[in-house]
Amino acid sequence: MKPALTVAMGATAALALTGSGTSITKRRGRLERLGDGTTVLVTLHPSYLLRLPDPARRAEAEAAFVEDLKTAAGHSLE
């Protein structure tokens, strides 16, 4: 199976798929191409959004997460 895009939700998934432990907040929303040609989109884990205590920060993080999902959806249509 060779998916057009794999979405890594959270640090554990990103590390497992890419081998890189670089900060998720610095990588989120970007498409990364692996050595075998696989494309990975790194984003936050949804449970992170649920744990944010500040409503304004949560709304900002949720909006960024939605943009990441739009990027994923747009990539799969190419």
PDB file of N, CA, C and O in Angstrom, chain B, residues numbered from 101:
ATOM      1  N   MET B 101       0.844  -1.165   0.000  1.00  0.00           N
ATOM      2  CA  MET B 101       0.000   0.000   0.000  1.00  0.00           C
ATOM      3  C   MET B 101       0.899   1.241   0.000  1.00  0.00           C
ATOM      4  O   MET B 101       1.870   1.310   0.754  1.00  0.00           O
ATOM      5  N   LYS B 102       0.575   2.199  -0.834  1.00  0.00           N
ATOM      6  CA  LYS B 102       1.360   3.430  -0.951  1.00  0.00           C
ATOM      7  C   LYS B 102       0.391   4.616  -0.933  1.00  0.00           C
ATOM      8  O   LYS B 102      -0.042   5.081  -1.987  1.00  0.00           O
ATOM      9  N   PRO B 103       0.048   5.108   0.277  1.00  0.00           N
ATOM     10  CA  PRO B 103      -0.880   6.246   0.339  1.00  0.00           C
ATOM     11  C   PRO B 103      -0.248   7.507  -0.236  1.00  0.00           C
ATOM     12  O   PRO B 103       0.972   7.671  -0.210  1.00  0.00           O
ATOM     13  N   ALA B 104      -1.083   8.387  -0.751  1.00  0.00           N
ATOM     14  CA  ALA B 104      -0.600   9.662  -1.290  1.00  0.00           C
ATOM     15  C   ALA B 104      -0.054  10.541  -0.169  1.00  0.00           C
ATOM     16  O   ALA B 104       0.858  11.338  -0.391  1.00  0.00           O
ATOM     17  N   LEU B 105      -0.605  10.397   1.025  1.00  0.00           N
ATOM     18  CA  LEU B 105      -0.200  11.208   2.162  1.00  0.00           C
ATOM     19  C   LEU B 105      -0.491  10.453   3.448  1.00  0.00           C
ATOM     20  O   LEU B 105      -1.523   9.794   3.574  1.00  0.00           O
ATOM     21  N   THR B 106       0.424  10.553   4.397  1.00  0.00           N
ATOM     22  CA  THR B 106       0.216  10.019   5.733  1.00  0.00           C
ATOM     23  C   THR B 106       0.207  11.203   6.687  1.00  0.00           C
ATOM     24  O   THR B 106       1.085  12.063   6.620  1.00  0.00           O
ATOM     25  N   VAL B 107      -0.783  11.250   7.576  1.00  0.00           N
ATOM     26  CA  VAL B 107      -0.869  12.332   8.546  1.00  0.00           C
ATOM     27  C   VAL B 107      -0.379  11.805   9.889  1.00  0.00           C
ATOM     28  O   VAL B 107      -0.938  10.856  10.439  1.00  0.00           O
ATOM     29  N   ALA B 108       0.672  12.432  10.406  1.00  0.00           N
ATOM     30  CA  ALA B 108       1.222  12.068  11.706  1.00  0.00           C
ATOM     31  C   ALA B 108       0.619  13.006  12.741  1.00  0.00           C
ATOM     32  O   ALA B 108       0.933  14.196  12.774  1.00  0.00           O
ATOM     33  N   MET B 109      -0.251  12.460  13.585  1.00  0.00           N
ATOM     34  CA  MET B 109      -0.912  13.269  14.609  1.00  0.00           C
ATOM     35  C   MET B 109      -0.194  13.088  15.939  1.00  0.00           C
ATOM     36  O   MET B 109      -0.411  12.112  16.656  1.00  0.00           O
ATOM     37  N   GLY B 110       0.662  14.049  16.247  1.00  0.00           N
ATOM     38  CA  GLY B 110       1.375  14.025  17.513  1.00  0.00           C
ATOM     39  C   GLY B 110       2.830  13.629  17.370  1.00  0.00           C
ATOM     40  O   GLY B 110       3.265  13.138  16.329  1.00  0.00           O
ATOM     41  N   ALA B 111       3.573  13.858  18.450  1.00  0.00           N
ATOM     42  CA  ALA B 111       5.014  13.638  18.456  1.00  0.00           C
ATOM     43  C   ALA B 111       5.386  12.171  18.275  1.00  0.00           C
ATOM     44  O   ALA B 111       6.341  11.863  17.561  1.00  0.00           O
ATOM     45  N   THR B 112       4.658  11.274  18.901  1.00  0.00           N
ATOM     46  CA  THR B 112       4.980   9.858  18.790  1.00  0.00           C
ATOM     47  C   THR B 112       4.818   9.369  17.358  1.00  0.00           C
ATOM     48  O   THR B 112       5.675   8.653  16.840  1.00  0.00           O
ATOM     49  N   ALA B 113       3.727   9.754  16.723  1.00  0.00           N
ATOM     50  CA  ALA B 113       3.500   9.353  15.330  1.00  0.00           C
ATOM     51  C   ALA B 113       4.543   9.976  14.415  1.00  0.00           C
ATOM     52  O   ALA B 113       5.058   9.309  13.518  1.00  0.00           O
ATOM     53  N   ALA B 114       4.858  11.244  14.632  1.00  0.00           N
ATOM     54  CA  ALA B 114       5.851  11.921  13.793  1.00  0.00           C
ATOM     55  C   ALA B 114       7.216  11.260  13.925  1.00  0.00           C
ATOM     56  O   ALA B 114       7.908  11.053  12.928  1.00  0.00           O
ATOM     57  N   LEU B 115       7.604  10.930  15.146  1.00  0.00           N
ATOM     58  CA  LEU B 115       8.886  10.270  15.363  1.00  0.00           C
ATOM     59  C   LEU B 115       8.911   8.899  14.701  1.00  0.00           C
ATOM     60  O   LEU B 115       9.894   8.533  14.057  1.00  0.00           O
ATOM     61  N   ALA B 116       7.829   8.141  14.860  1.00  0.00           N
ATOM     62  CA  ALA B 116       7.772   6.796  14.274  1.00  0.00           C
ATOM     63  C   ALA B 116       7.831   6.838  12.752  1.00  0.00           C
ATOM     64  O   ALA B 116       8.474   5.990  12.134  1.00  0.00           O
ATOM     65  N   LEU B 117       7.173   7.807  12.149  1.00  0.00           N
ATOM     66  CA  LEU B 117       7.107   7.865  10.688  1.00  0.00           C
ATOM     67  C   LEU B 117       8.327   8.526  10.051  1.00  0.00           C
ATOM     68  O   LEU B 117       8.765   8.123   8.974  1.00  0.00           O
ATOM     69  N   THR B 118       8.874   9.544  10.722  1.00  0.00           N
ATOM     70  CA  THR B 118       9.947  10.315  10.097  1.00  0.00           C
ATOM     71  C   THR B 118      11.321  10.078  10.706  1.00  0.00           C
ATOM     72  O   THR B 118      12.341  10.366  10.080  1.00  0.00           O
ATOM     73  N   GLY B 119      11.346   9.554  11.926  1.00  0.00           N
ATOM     74  CA  GLY B 119      12.618   9.363  12.610  1.00  0.00           C
ATOM     75  C   GLY B 119      13.155  10.641  13.226  1.00  0.00           C
ATOM     76  O   GLY B 119      14.256  10.643  13.776  1.00  0.00           O
ATOM     77  N   SER B 120      12.404  11.720  13.146  1.00  0.00           N
ATOM     78  CA  SER B 120      12.839  13.004  13.681  1.00  0.00           C
ATOM     79  C   SER B 120      12.016  13.375  14.907  1.00  0.00           C
ATOM     80  O   SER B 120      10.788  13.290  14.892  1.00  0.00           O
ATOM     81  N   GLY B 121      12.700  13.784  15.960  1.00  0.00           N
ATOM     82  CA  GLY B 121      12.035  14.213  17.174  1.00  0.00           C
ATOM     83  C   GLY B 121      11.948  15.721  17.293  1.00  0.00           C
ATOM     84  O   GLY B 121      11.670  16.248  18.370  1.00  0.00           O
ATOM     85  N   THR B 122      12.186  16.425  16.181  1.00  0.00           N
ATOM     86  CA  THR B 122      12.099  17.886  16.185  1.00  0.00           C
ATOM     87  C   THR B 122      10.704  18.330  16.616  1.00  0.00           C
ATOM     88  O   THR B 122       9.716  17.651  16.335  1.00  0.00           O
ATOM     89  N   SER B 123      10.630  19.443  17.283  1.00  0.00           N
ATOM     90  CA  SER B 123       9.396  19.977  17.853  1.00  0.00           C
ATOM     91  C   SER B 123       8.214  19.936  16.872  1.00  0.00           C
ATOM     92  O   SER B 123       8.327  20.355  15.720  1.00  0.00           O
ATOM     93  N   ILE B 124       7.098  19.428  17.355  1.00  0.00           N
ATOM     94  CA  ILE B 124       5.872  19.360  16.554  1.00  0.00           C
ATOM     95  C   ILE B 124       5.382  20.763  16.212  1.00  0.00           C
ATOM     96  O   ILE B 124       4.926  21.004  15.094  1.00  0.00           O
ATOM     97  N   THR B 125       5.472  21.680  17.152  1.00  0.00           N
ATOM     98  CA  THR B 125       4.960  23.029  16.893  1.00  0.00           C
ATOM     99  C   THR B 125       5.747  23.724  15.788  1.00  0.00           C
ATOM    100  O   THR B 125       5.204  24.596  15.109  1.00  0.00           O
ATOM    101  N   LYS B 126       6.997  23.364  15.593  1.00  0.00           N
ATOM    102  CA  LYS B 126       7.787  23.939  14.504  1.00  0.00           C
ATOM    103  C   LYS B 126       7.509  23.248  13.174  1.00  0.00           C
ATOM    104  O   LYS B 126       7.714  23.841  12.115  1.00  0.00           O
ATOM    105  N   ARG B 127       7.046  22.003  13.216  1.00  0.00           N
ATOM    106  CA  ARG B 127       6.857  21.212  12.000  1.00  0.00           C
ATOM    107  C   ARG B 127       5.410  21.137  11.543  1.00  0.00           C
ATOM    108  O   ARG B 127       5.147  20.796  10.390  1.00  0.00           O
ATOM    109  N   ARG B 128       4.472  21.446  12.417  1.00  0.00           N
ATOM    110  CA  ARG B 128       3.063  21.203  12.103  1.00  0.00           C
ATOM    111  C   ARG B 128       2.618  21.987  10.872  1.00  0.00           C
ATOM    112  O   ARG B 128       3.012  23.133  10.654  1.00  0.00           O
ATOM    113  N   GLY B 129       1.788  21.327  10.086  1.00  0.00           N
ATOM    114  CA  GLY B 129       1.231  21.954   8.899  1.00  0.00           C
ATOM    115  C   GLY B 129       2.100  21.875   7.664  1.00  0.00           C
ATOM    116  O   GLY B 129       1.704  22.331   6.592  1.00  0.00           O
ATOM    117  N   ARG B 130       3.282  21.301   7.806  1.00  0.00           N
ATOM    118  CA  ARG B 130       4.202  21.219   6.666  1.00  0.00           C
ATOM    119  C   ARG B 130       4.244  19.805   6.116  1.00  0.00           C
ATOM    120  O   ARG B 130       4.188  18.825   6.859  1.00  0.00           O
ATOM    121  N   LEU B 131       4.343  19.726   4.811  1.00  0.00           N
ATOM    122  CA  LEU B 131       4.511  18.425   4.163  1.00  0.00           C
ATOM    123  C   LEU B 131       5.989  18.077   4.176  1.00  0.00           C
ATOM    124  O   LEU B 131       6.831  18.892   3.799  1.00  0.00           O
ATOM    125  N   GLU B 132       6.300  16.864   4.611  1.00  0.00           N
ATOM    126  CA  GLU B 132       7.677  16.393   4.645  1.00  0.00           C
ATOM    127  C   GLU B 132       7.798  15.185   3.722  1.00  0.00           C
ATOM    128  O   GLU B 132       6.966  14.279   3.760  1.00  0.00           O
ATOM    129  N   ARG B 133       8.812  15.180   2.916  1.00  0.00           N
ATOM    130  CA  ARG B 133       9.048  14.069   1.992  1.00  0.00           C
ATOM    131  C   ARG B 133      10.145  13.194   2.582  1.00  0.00           C
ATOM    132  O   ARG B 133      11.239  13.674   2.879  1.00  0.00           O
ATOM    133  N   LEU B 134       9.853  11.923   2.749  1.00  0.00           N
ATOM    134  CA  LEU B 134      10.824  10.983   3.298  1.00  0.00           C
ATOM    135  C   LEU B 134      11.693  10.409   2.187  1.00  0.00           C
ATOM    136  O   LEU B 134      11.393  10.580   1.005  1.00  0.00           O
ATOM    137  N   GLY B 135      12.747   9.743   2.561  1.00  0.00           N
ATOM    138  CA  GLY B 135      13.695   9.187   1.601  1.00  0.00           C
ATOM    139  C   GLY B 135      13.075   8.220   0.605  1.00  0.00           C
ATOM    140  O   GLY B 135      13.548   8.110  -0.526  1.00  0.00           O
ATOM    141  N   ASP B 136      12.020   7.517   1.012  1.00  0.00           N
ATOM    142  CA  ASP B 136      11.376   6.553   0.116  1.00  0.00           C
ATOM    143  C   ASP B 136      10.278   7.185  -0.736  1.00  0.00           C
ATOM    144  O   ASP B 136       9.563   6.487  -1.455  1.00  0.00           O
ATOM    145  N   GLY B 137      10.149   8.521  -0.649  1.00  0.00           N
ATOM    146  CA  GLY B 137       9.140   9.215  -1.442  1.00  0.00           C
ATOM    147  C   GLY B 137       7.817   9.423  -0.731  1.00  0.00           C
ATOM    148  O   GLY B 137       6.939  10.112  -1.252  1.00  0.00           O
ATOM    149  N   THR B 138       7.658   8.845   0.439  1.00  0.00           N
ATOM    150  CA  THR B 138       6.430   9.014   1.216  1.00  0.00           C
ATOM    151  C   THR B 138       6.291  10.467   1.657  1.00  0.00           C
ATOM    152  O   THR B 138       7.268  11.094   2.067  1.00  0.00           O
ATOM    153  N   THR B 139       5.082  10.995   1.571  1.00  0.00           N
ATOM    154  CA  THR B 139       4.810  12.345   2.041  1.00  0.00           C
ATOM    155  C   THR B 139       4.061  12.255   3.362  1.00  0.00           C
ATOM    156  O   THR B 139       3.075  11.528   3.489  1.00  0.00           O
ATOM    157  N   VAL B 140       4.551  13.012   4.346  1.00  0.00           N
ATOM    158  CA  VAL B 140       3.962  13.018   5.687  1.00  0.00           C
ATOM    159  C   VAL B 140       3.605  14.449   6.059  1.00  0.00           C
ATOM    160  O   VAL B 140       4.396  15.371   5.856  1.00  0.00           O
ATOM    161  N   LEU B 141       2.414  14.623   6.603  1.00  0.00           N
ATOM    162  CA  LEU B 141       2.003  15.906   7.165  1.00  0.00           C
ATOM    163  C   LEU B 141       2.014  15.740   8.677  1.00  0.00           C
ATOM    164  O   LEU B 141       1.321  14.877   9.216  1.00  0.00           O
ATOM    165  N   VAL B 142       2.794  16.557   9.355  1.00  0.00           N
ATOM    166  CA  VAL B 142       2.875  16.511  10.814  1.00  0.00           C
ATOM    167  C   VAL B 142       1.912  17.536  11.393  1.00  0.00           C
ATOM    168  O   VAL B 142       1.890  18.690  10.966  1.00  0.00           O
ATOM    169  N   THR B 143       1.119  17.108  12.366  1.00  0.00           N
ATOM    170  CA  THR B 143       0.194  18.017  13.033  1.00  0.00           C
ATOM    171  C   THR B 143       0.087  17.626  14.502  1.00  0.00           C
ATOM    172  O   THR B 143       0.677  16.641  14.946  1.00  0.00           O
ATOM    173  N   LEU B 144      -0.665  18.407  15.232  1.00  0.00           N
ATOM    174  CA  LEU B 144      -0.879  18.149  16.646  1.00  0.00           C
ATOM    175  C   LEU B 144      -1.792  16.949  16.835  1.00  0.00           C
ATOM    176  O   LEU B 144      -2.580  16.609  15.953  1.00  0.00           O
ATOM    177  N   HIS B 145      -1.678  16.314  17.986  1.00  0.00           N
ATOM    178  CA  HIS B 145      -2.612  15.241  18.316  1.00  0.00           C
ATOM    179  C   HIS B 145      -3.901  15.898  18.815  1.00  0.00           C
ATOM    180  O   HIS B 145      -3.845  16.853  19.590  1.00  0.00           O
ATOM    181  N   PRO B 146      -5.054  15.402  18.382  1.00  0.00           N
ATOM    182  CA  PRO B 146      -6.316  16.020  18.801  1.00  0.00           C
ATOM    183  C   PRO B 146      -6.489  16.108  20.322  1.00  0.00           C
ATOM    184  O   PRO B 146      -7.128  17.039  20.813  1.00  0.00           O
ATOM    185  N   SER B 147      -5.936  15.166  21.064  1.00  0.00           N
ATOM    186  CA  SER B 147      -6.094  15.215  22.525  1.00  0.00           C
ATOM    187  C   SER B 147      -5.374  16.429  23.119  1.00  0.00           C
ATOM    188  O   SER B 147      -5.763  16.920  24.179  1.00  0.00           O
ATOM    189  N   TYR B 148      -4.343  16.910  22.451  1.00  0.00           N
ATOM    190  CA  TYR B 148      -3.655  18.116  22.910  1.00  0.00           C
ATOM    191  C   TYR B 148      -4.621  19.296  22.936  1.00  0.00           C
ATOM    192  O   TYR B 148      -4.612  20.104  23.864  1.00  0.00           O
ATOM    193  N   LEU B 149      -5.447  19.379  21.911  1.00  0.00           N
ATOM    194  CA  LEU B 149      -6.412  20.476  21.818  1.00  0.00           C
ATOM    195  C   LEU B 149      -7.395  20.439  22.986  1.00  0.00           C
ATOM    196  O   LEU B 149      -7.788  21.480  23.513  1.00  0.00           O
ATOM    197  N   LEU B 150      -7.782  19.246  23.378  1.00  0.00           N
ATOM    198  CA  LEU B 150      -8.748  19.092  24.465  1.00  0.00           C
ATOM    199  C   LEU B 150      -8.158  19.462  25.819  1.00  0.00           C
ATOM    200  O   LEU B 150      -8.893  19.816  26.741  1.00  0.00           O
ATOM    201  N   ARG B 151      -6.844  19.382  25.946  1.00  0.00           N
ATOM    202  CA  ARG B 151      -6.196  19.653  27.233  1.00  0.00           C
ATOM    203  C   ARG B 151      -5.794  21.114  27.416  1.00  0.00           C
ATOM    204  O   ARG B 151      -5.341  21.490  28.497  1.00  0.00           O
ATOM    205  N   LEU B 152      -5.946  21.940  26.395  1.00  0.00           N
ATOM    206  CA  LEU B 152      -5.567  23.351  26.528  1.00  0.00           C
ATOM    207  C   LEU B 152      -6.576  24.075  27.416  1.00  0.00           C
ATOM    208  O   LEU B 152      -7.757  24.150  27.080  1.00  0.00           O
ATOM    209  N   PRO B 153      -6.115  24.608  28.547  1.00  0.00           N
ATOM    210  CA  PRO B 153      -7.060  25.231  29.483  1.00  0.00           C
ATOM    211  C   PRO B 153      -7.530  26.633  29.063  1.00  0.00           C
ATOM    212  O   PRO B 153      -8.636  27.040  29.417  1.00  0.00           O
ATOM    213  N   ASP B 154      -6.716  27.360  28.326  1.00  0.00           N
ATOM    214  CA  ASP B 154      -7.056  28.722  27.925  1.00  0.00           C
ATOM    215  C   ASP B 154      -7.932  28.693  26.672  1.00  0.00           C
ATOM    216  O   ASP B 154      -7.487  28.225  25.624  1.00  0.00           O
ATOM    217  N   PRO B 155      -9.169  29.186  26.762  1.00  0.00           N
ATOM    218  CA  PRO B 155     -10.081  29.134  25.618  1.00  0.00           C
ATOM    219  C   PRO B 155      -9.547  29.832  24.358  1.00  0.00           C
ATOM    220  O   PRO B 155      -9.754  29.342  23.248  1.00  0.00           O
ATOM    221  N   ALA B 156      -8.871  30.956  24.521  1.00  0.00           N
ATOM    222  CA  ALA B 156      -8.337  31.669  23.354  1.00  0.00           C
ATOM    223  C   ALA B 156      -7.231  30.847  22.696  1.00  0.00           C
ATOM    224  O   ALA B 156      -7.169  30.748  21.471  1.00  0.00           O
ATOM    225  N   ARG B 157      -6.374  30.270  23.499  1.00  0.00           N
ATOM    226  CA  ARG B 157      -5.290  29.438  22.957  1.00  0.00           C
ATOM    227  C   ARG B 157      -5.855  28.182  22.294  1.00  0.00           C
ATOM    228  O   ARG B 157      -5.364  27.742  21.254  1.00  0.00           O
ATOM    229  N   ARG B 158      -6.899  27.609  22.911  1.00  0.00           N
ATOM    230  CA  ARG B 158      -7.528  26.427  22.326  1.00  0.00           C
ATOM    231  C   ARG B 158      -8.134  26.755  20.973  1.00  0.00           C
ATOM    232  O   ARG B 158      -7.982  25.986  20.024  1.00  0.00           O
ATOM    233  N   ALA B 159      -8.820  27.888  20.870  1.00  0.00           N
ATOM    234  CA  ALA B 159      -9.439  28.286  19.603  1.00  0.00           C
ATOM    235  C   ALA B 159      -8.374  28.483  18.530  1.00  0.00           C
ATOM    236  O   ALA B 159      -8.568  28.082  17.383  1.00  0.00           O
ATOM    237  N   GLU B 160      -7.260  29.092  18.893  1.00  0.00           N
ATOM    238  CA  GLU B 160      -6.164  29.297  17.945  1.00  0.00           C
ATOM    239  C   GLU B 160      -5.576  27.961  17.484  1.00  0.00           C
ATOM    240  O   GLU B 160      -5.325  27.765  16.295  1.00  0.00           O
ATOM    241  N   ALA B 161      -5.360  27.054  18.425  1.00  0.00           N
ATOM    242  CA  ALA B 161      -4.799  25.744  18.090  1.00  0.00           C
ATOM    243  C   ALA B 161      -5.775  24.924  17.249  1.00  0.00           C
ATOM    244  O   ALA B 161      -5.361  24.213  16.333  1.00  0.00           O
ATOM    245  N   GLU B 162      -7.066  25.020  17.555  1.00  0.00           N
ATOM    246  CA  GLU B 162      -8.067  24.294  16.773  1.00  0.00           C
ATOM    247  C   GLU B 162      -8.121  24.828  15.340  1.00  0.00           C
ATOM    248  O   GLU B 162      -8.251  24.049  14.395  1.00  0.00           O
ATOM    249  N   ALA B 163      -8.023  26.140  15.175  1.00  0.00           N
ATOM    250  CA  ALA B 163      -8.031  26.727  13.830  1.00  0.00           C
ATOM    251  C   ALA B 163      -6.813  26.251  13.035  1.00  0.00           C
ATOM    252  O   ALA B 163      -6.924  25.946  11.848  1.00  0.00           O
ATOM    253  N   ALA B 164      -5.658  26.188  13.689  1.00  0.00           N
ATOM    254  CA  ALA B 164      -4.448  25.702  13.015  1.00  0.00           C
ATOM    255  C   ALA B 164      -4.599  24.231  12.636  1.00  0.00           C
ATOM    256  O   ALA B 164      -4.156  23.816  11.565  1.00  0.00           O
ATOM    257  N   PHE B 165      -5.223  23.444  13.510  1.00  0.00           N
ATOM    258  CA  PHE B 165      -5.451  22.028  13.244  1.00  0.00           C
ATOM    259  C   PHE B 165      -6.368  21.856  12.032  1.00  0.00           C
ATOM    260  O   PHE B 165      -6.122  21.004  11.178  1.00  0.00           O
ATOM    261  N   VAL B 166      -7.419  22.664  11.960  1.00  0.00           N
ATOM    262  CA  VAL B 166      -8.340  22.611  10.816  1.00  0.00           C
ATOM    263  C   VAL B 166      -7.591  22.955   9.526  1.00  0.00           C
ATOM    264  O   VAL B 166      -7.813  22.320   8.495  1.00  0.00           O
ATOM    265  N   GLU B 167      -6.714  23.945   9.574  1.00  0.00           N
ATOM    266  CA  GLU B 167      -5.910  24.289   8.394  1.00  0.00           C
ATOM    267  C   GLU B 167      -5.016  23.118   7.981  1.00  0.00           C
ATOM    268  O   GLU B 167      -4.850  22.849   6.791  1.00  0.00           O
ATOM    269  N   ASP B 168      -4.441  22.426   8.966  1.00  0.00           N
ATOM    270  CA  ASP B 168      -3.624  21.253   8.660  1.00  0.00           C
ATOM    271  C   ASP B 168      -4.458  20.187   7.941  1.00  0.00           C
ATOM    272  O   ASP B 168      -4.004  19.586   6.967  1.00  0.00           O
ATOM    273  N   LEU B 169      -5.670  19.964   8.428  1.00  0.00           N
ATOM    274  CA  LEU B 169      -6.537  18.970   7.792  1.00  0.00           C
ATOM    275  C   LEU B 169      -6.940  19.396   6.386  1.00  0.00           C
ATOM    276  O   LEU B 169      -7.076  18.555   5.497  1.00  0.00           O
ATOM    277  N   LYS B 170      -7.130  20.685   6.181  1.00  0.00           N
ATOM    278  CA  LYS B 170      -7.421  21.185   4.829  1.00  0.00           C
ATOM    279  C   LYS B 170      -6.226  20.954   3.906  1.00  0.00           C
ATOM    280  O   LYS B 170      -6.397  20.598   2.740  1.00  0.00           O
ATOM    281  N   THR B 171      -5.029  21.157   4.426  1.00  0.00           N
ATOM    282  CA  THR B 171      -3.821  20.880   3.641  1.00  0.00           C
ATOM    283  C   THR B 171      -3.781  19.409   3.265  1.00  0.00           C
ATOM    284  O   THR B 171      -3.462  19.069   2.126  1.00  0.00           O
ATOM    285  N   ALA B 172      -4.100  18.540   4.203  1.00  0.00           N
ATOM    286  CA  ALA B 172      -4.109  17.102   3.923  1.00  0.00           C
ATOM    287  C   ALA B 172      -5.149  16.764   2.874  1.00  0.00           C
ATOM    288  O   ALA B 172      -4.876  16.001   1.948  1.00  0.00           O
ATOM    289  N   ALA B 173      -6.345  17.328   3.013  1.00  0.00           N
ATOM    290  CA  ALA B 173      -7.410  17.040   2.049  1.00  0.00           C
ATOM    291  C   ALA B 173      -7.045  17.551   0.665  1.00  0.00           C
ATOM    292  O   ALA B 173      -7.310  16.877  -0.330  1.00  0.00           O
ATOM    293  N   GLY B 174      -6.447  18.721   0.587  1.00  0.00           N
ATOM    294  CA  GLY B 174      -6.037  19.271  -0.688  1.00  0.00           C
ATOM    295  C   GLY B 174      -4.938  18.463  -1.335  1.00  0.00           C
ATOM    296  O   GLY B 174      -4.905  18.329  -2.558  1.00  0.00           O
ATOM    297  N   HIS B 175      -4.045  17.927  -0.544  1.00  0.00           N
ATOM    298  CA  HIS B 175      -2.939  17.126  -1.087  1.00  0.00           C
ATOM    299  C   HIS B 175      -3.464  15.829  -1.692  1.00  0.00           C
ATOM    300  O   HIS B 175      -2.986  15.393  -2.739  1.00  0.00           O
ATOM    301  N   SER B 176      -4.431  15.223  -1.046  1.00  0.00           N
ATOM    302  CA  SER B 176      -4.941  13.942  -1.534  1.00  0.00           C
ATOM    303  C   SER B 176      -5.729  14.105  -2.840  1.00  0.00           C
ATOM    304  O   SER B 176      -5.956  13.129  -3.555  1.00  0.00           O
ATOM    305  N   LEU B 177      -6.142  15.331  -3.146  1.00  0.00           N
ATOM    306  CA  LEU B 177      -6.886  15.577  -4.379  1.00  0.00           C
ATOM    307  C   LEU B 177      -5.973  15.818  -5.572  1.00  0.00           C
ATOM    308  O   LEU B 177      -6.424  15.813  -6.718  1.00  0.00           O
ATOM    309  N   GLU B 178      -4.690  16.028  -5.300  1.00  0.00           N
ATOM    310  CA  GLU B 178      -3.751  16.316  -6.397  1.00  0.00           C
ATOM    311  C   GLU B 178      -3.505  15.097  -7.244  1.00  0.00           C
ATOM    312  O   GLU B 178      -2.742  15.160  -8.208  1.00  0.00           O
TER     313      GLU B 178
END
